[in-house]
Amino acid sequence: MLIRPFQLKDWFVKSLSLTFPSLYAILKGEINSFGYQAGLRSEYTYRVVNSITQNQKSTIDRFDFFPSLHLSYKFKNRLQFMASYTRRINRPRGWNLEPFVTWTDLFSVRQGNPNLLPEYIESFELNIIKSWKKVRFSAETYYRLTNNVINRVNSVYDENVILTSYQNVGQDHSLGLELMANFQLFKWWELSFNANGFFYRIEGKVNDNDFTNQSFNWNGRISTTFKIVKTLKIQLDGQYNSASVTSQGRSEDYFVCNLGIKADFLKKSLSIGAQVRDLFATGRRITRVEDYDLEIYRYRFNHAPQLSINITYRFNNFKQKKK
């Protein structure tokens, strides 16, 4: 297969993105055991992506408003209820907007989309928190709606060549329950975990075809920290993510385990840390695309385990004393 040679003129793209300082208004207070906070944030965004070679121009000129509301009630026995509503924004990254085609390997090319809109996320949450002397527990139910969902979309670029682009495919819904707990078992041993299960549905349009996919997803993480001596810590954590549907297929489950060690010397002026990522080399990613006229199986893996070492020295080791 012949790969198109690189041409400098393909990179003549002008872009301008401005987000002016946001305006905030917050009202908060407490009435006995009841607490409240209401807020409103507004911002103005102006974005232009202009491709000279393709004679293509994309402009976004808009105001956005992001309201929020948080309510809480504290009981006397370290029990607290909280409820909240928030609206957030998730903007596409710069390389998501690049209009030109980039070869990533012999069988794959990538192209950005200068017309991408940001994702808008509306979140409703109800949380309960309970604390004991050495245990902290929380349970949160939530519903999240995302509009203008940005997904990678696959299509045929040429014979035996797949094009990956980015589109606003529609909206997704997540309804679930998240549990978190932290245990201070001993002075030298701390254990924490969280588990999250939710019903997930994504719906919209890809390549002019309507779709609706849904699945039950869950993920969990457990972390344990050992303080061998006052200046030496060892941390081990594991994370699991279940399979999930996408706009064109599904991604398979995966598990990753990491190990970290940190030691302090010279009255904490010198710190040496070592981290081993993907300790058992299980962090592979498998995705399947099953579209109307396309079927793709991708298997990606990292060279693991990966070892990194950090050395930090603090001159003077200044610490502000509390009055």
N, C-alpha and C positions, 0 to 999 in steps of 0.2 A: 504494500500500500504506500502511496506517495503522500507525504505530509506537506501541506502548503508551507512554503518558507515564510519566515517572519518578515513583515513589512512595517517599517517605522510609521508610515502614514496611517496605519490602522489604529495608532494610539493617540491620534490628535483629538482628544476629547476635553472640552472645557466644562468644568463643573463649579457651581457656587452654591453653598448651603449656609444659611444664616438662621440661627434660632435666637431671637432677641431675649434679653433678660425677662424671666417670668415674673408675674405678679401673684403674690400670695395673700390670702386673707384667712386667718385662723381664729376661731372662737373656742375657748376651752375653759373648763372649770370643774368644780366638785361641789356636790350638795350631799353632805353627810357621807354615806358610803357609795354614792352614785357619782360616776365621772362621765364627762362627755367632751368630745372634740369634734367640731365641724370645720371643714376647710374648703377652699375653692382656689384652684390654681389655673391661670390662663397663660398662654404663650402664643407668639406669632412666629410662623415658619415660612421662609422663602427659599425655595430650592430650584436651581436650574441645572440641567444636564444637557449639554449641546455637543453632538457628534458632528464634526466638520465633514469627515469623509462620507458619512452616511446621510448627511443633510437631515438630521433628526434632532428635535429639541423637545425636552420635557420640563414642565414647570409646575411647581406646587406653591401656592400662595394662599395661606389660610390661618385662621385663629382656631385654637383648640382650648377646651375647658375641661378641667378635671376636678370634679367634686369628690369629697370624702366625708365619711361620718363614722365616728368610733364611740361606742358606749360601753361602760363597764360597771360592775357592781361587786363590791368586796364584802364577804362575810367575815365573821370574827375568827373562824377556825381555818384561816389560810386558804380559803376557797374563793375563787373569783370567776365571774362570768363576763364574757366580752362578746360584743357583736359589732360588725363593721361592714361598710360598703366603700369600695374604692374604684376609681376609673384610672387606668394607666395607659401608657403608650410604649410601644416597642418599635423603634425605627429600623429600617433596613441598613445594613452596613455598606460602606463605600463600594466594596467589590461586588455586592449584589446589584449595583446599578450600572456596572460597566457594560456598554452596548456591544463591544466587540467579542469575537469568538477566540477562545484560548484553548490550545491543545493541552490536555493533561496527561495523556498517554496515547498509544497507537490506536486505541479503540474508543476514546472518550474525548469530547470537547465540552467546554463550559461557556455559557453566555449569560451576562447579567441582564437586568430589565430596568431601564431608566424610568419606567412608568410605575414602579412599585409604590404602593401606598403603605404607610405604617400600620402595624397591628394595634387595635384598640381593645383593651382587656377590662371587662367589668367583673368585679369579684364581690361575692356575698359570703361572709364568714360568721360562724358562731362557735365560740371557743370556751372551754372550761379548764381552769388551771387549779391544781391542788398541790400544796407543798407540805412536806413533813420535815423532820429534822435533817434527814440525810437522803430524802427522795423528793423529786419534783416530777409531776405528771401533768400532761395536758392532752386534751382530745378536741379536735377541731373538725367540724363539718363545713363544707364549702360548696359553692356553685360558681363556676367561672365560665364566662362567655367571651370568646375572642372573635372579633370581626376583622375582615381583610387578612385572614390567616396566610402567612407566607410559607410556601412549600417548594421543595425541589420538584421539578416536573421533568420527566424523561420523554424523549421522542427520538425518531430516527433522523440522523443528520446526513448519513451516507451509508453505503453498503458496509456492514460490519462496524459502523461508527454510531455511538449513542451521544445525543446532545442533552446536557443537563442545563436547565434554565430555572428561573424563579418566577413564580406567579402568585398573585392574590387569589387563592382558590375558593374562598368562601368563609365559613365560620365553623368553629368547633365548640363543644360543650363538655365540661367536666363536672361531675357530681360525685363527691366522695367524702371519706373520713380519714383523718391523719392522726396517729397516736405517737406521742413522744414521751420518753421517760429518761431521767438521769439519776443514777444511784451513786452515792459516795459510800461504797461498801466499807472501806478502811481509809486511813489517812494516805496510804500508799496505792490505793486501787480505786479507780473511778470507771464506771460503766454507763454507757448511754446507748439508746437505740431509738429509731423511729420507723414506723410502718405506715404506708399510704396506699389505700385502695380506692379506685374510682371508676365509674362508668364513663367511657369516652366515646363521643360521636363527632365525626367530621363530615361536613356536607358542603356541596358547591358545584363548581364546574371546572373541568380540566380539558384543555384542547377541544372546547365546544361540546364536551360530553358531561351530562349531569351524573353525580355520584353521591352515595351516602354509605359510609363505612362506620362500624362501631365495634367496640370491644370492651372487656373488663380488664383494666390494667392494675398492676400493683408493683410497688417497689419497697425496699427496706434497706436499712443501714444500721450496722452495729459497730461501736467504737469502744475500745478499752484502753486505758492509760495507766501505766505502772510508774510510780516514783520510786526508783531503786534506792537512791539516796537523794539528798536535798538538791543536788545539782545534776542529776541524771534522770531523764524521762524516756520511756519507750511507749509508743502508741501503735496499735494495730487496729485496722478498720477494714470492713468488708461491705460491699454494696451490690445489690441485685436489682435489676430492672426486668420486668416481664415483657413479653411480646406485645406489640401494639399495632393497630391499623394505621395506614397513612392514606393520602389522597389517591394513590395508585396501587397500593398493595399492603405490605406489612413489614415491620422490622422485628427480628427475632430477639429473644431474651439474652442477657449476658450478665456475668458476674466478675467483679474486680476486687482484689485484696491489696492493701498497701501497708507498708511498715515504715515507721519513722523513729529515729533515735536522736536525742538532743542532750548535749553535755555543756555545762558552764564551768569556766575556769577563771582564775584571777579575780575573785569576788564579782563574778558575772560580767566582767569586762570583755572576756573572750567566750564566744559560743561557737560550738561545732555541731552541725547537724547533718545527718545522713538520712536519705529517703529512698526506699525501694518501691517503685510503682509497678502495679500489675505483677504481684509477687509470684503467682502461679501461671502466668501467661494465659489467662482465660479471657482477656478483654477483647475478643474478636467481635466484629459487627457483621451481621448478616441481614441483608434487605432483599425483598422480593417485589418486583413490579409485575403486575398482571393487569394490563390495560386491554383495550379492545383489539388492538393490532400489535401489541408489544409484550414480550415476556423477558424479564431480566433477573438474573441471580447474581448478587454481589457478595463477596466475602472479603472483608478487610481485617487486617491484624497488625499489631505493633510488634516491633522487636523488643521482647520483654523476657525477663524483668529489666527495668531501667533503674540505674543507680545514679543519684545526684548527691553532691556534698556541698554544703554551705558553710563558710567561715565568716564570722562577724566579730569585729573588734570595736568596742565603744571607747573612744578617747574621753578621758575624765570621768566617764560613766556617771554623768550628772543625773540626779533624781531630785525633783522638787519635793521638799518636805511638807507634809500636811500639817496645818495649824490645828 
